[in-house]
Amino acid sequence: MADLSGLEVFFEAPVARLTLSRPDALNALNDDIRRAFVAALDELEERVDLRVVVVSGEGRSFSAGADLRATAYPKVEGDWVTRRHRTATWQRLLEQLDRIPQATVARLQGHVIGGAALLAAACDIRVAADTTVVRIPELAMGIPLTWAGIPLLVREVGLALTRDWVMTCRSVAGAELLRSGFVQRLVPAAELDAAVDACVAELLAVPTGAARDDASNDRSDRPYHSCDAGRLERPRPSAVVVHRGRVPRRRARLHQSPRTSRNIATAASAHGAGAARASVRSPDDAPNDPPPTAEHR
């Protein structure tokens, strides 16, 4: 086991465990943790002997989100390109966690705030104690949502709930988290470790996907397919166009727009409650789209 600046990394095939280890600071996320996470994910992408990754937080809370006393980013200075690259470091980490070949399980308890909720949303399965509370407080604090995590939330709980959670900044308790699908298993706090272990055992009991030499068996063009590590691949977060609260299916895209994560927050700041019908657009969409037609509905 190695403690790399706030992250304990433990590999014992076929399971890897990444544990946030700053309990005195409620596992607040800083740049040291980000660097340690990236190093661990880089290794996981090459470790075919590891099939399941468990992401957890030590102490009474999973994580209080970005460390506001220090910074969650590397030093932001230099020209515009350099600053943009450095402020997107956590976005790239979330994308990397989302694409590693192993199945990922988030073990949640206590507070799961801001960026910590996005870290959990990037995992395949979330197992939570009934004391878990999720909150996205950035707008209430006057902080922009810069981790491009809104598409992750949309993918996991839908656009309507994402808009609700982001724009109201309210606390979301365990029962609602289970109903919404943000967590898949909700158990008493005393049973959390047993529930996580049971989930890991179930994942390991599933046979790994066999390598496909026959092109006719290739399922890579389908929305869901099994990869060699046995993980059920999920579509990438969609950049969608919303007209009056409806999502035209033909406009959905299986890629993440770099602007998508900012639009709900920008609309909320500019228009307050009236932003409930804000449009989330992909950069290649026309600036003045017509109202949805019957085919869109």
Buried (B, 14 or more C-beta within 10 A) or exposed (E): EEEBBBBBBBBEEBBBBBBBBBEEBBBBBBBBBBBBBBBBBEBBEEBEEBBBBBBBBBBEBBBBBBBEEEEBBBEEEEEEEEEEBBBBBBBBBBBBBBBBBBBBBBBBBBBBBBBBBBBBBBBBBBBBBBBBBBBBBBBEEEBEBBBBBBBBBBBBBBBEBBBBBBBBBBBBEBEBBBEBEBBBBBBEBEEBBEBBBBBBEEBBEEEBBEEBEEEEEEEEEEEEBBBEBBBBBBEBBBBBBBBEEBBBEEBEBEEBBEBBBBBBBBBBEEEEEEBBEBBBBBEEBEEEEEEBEEEBE
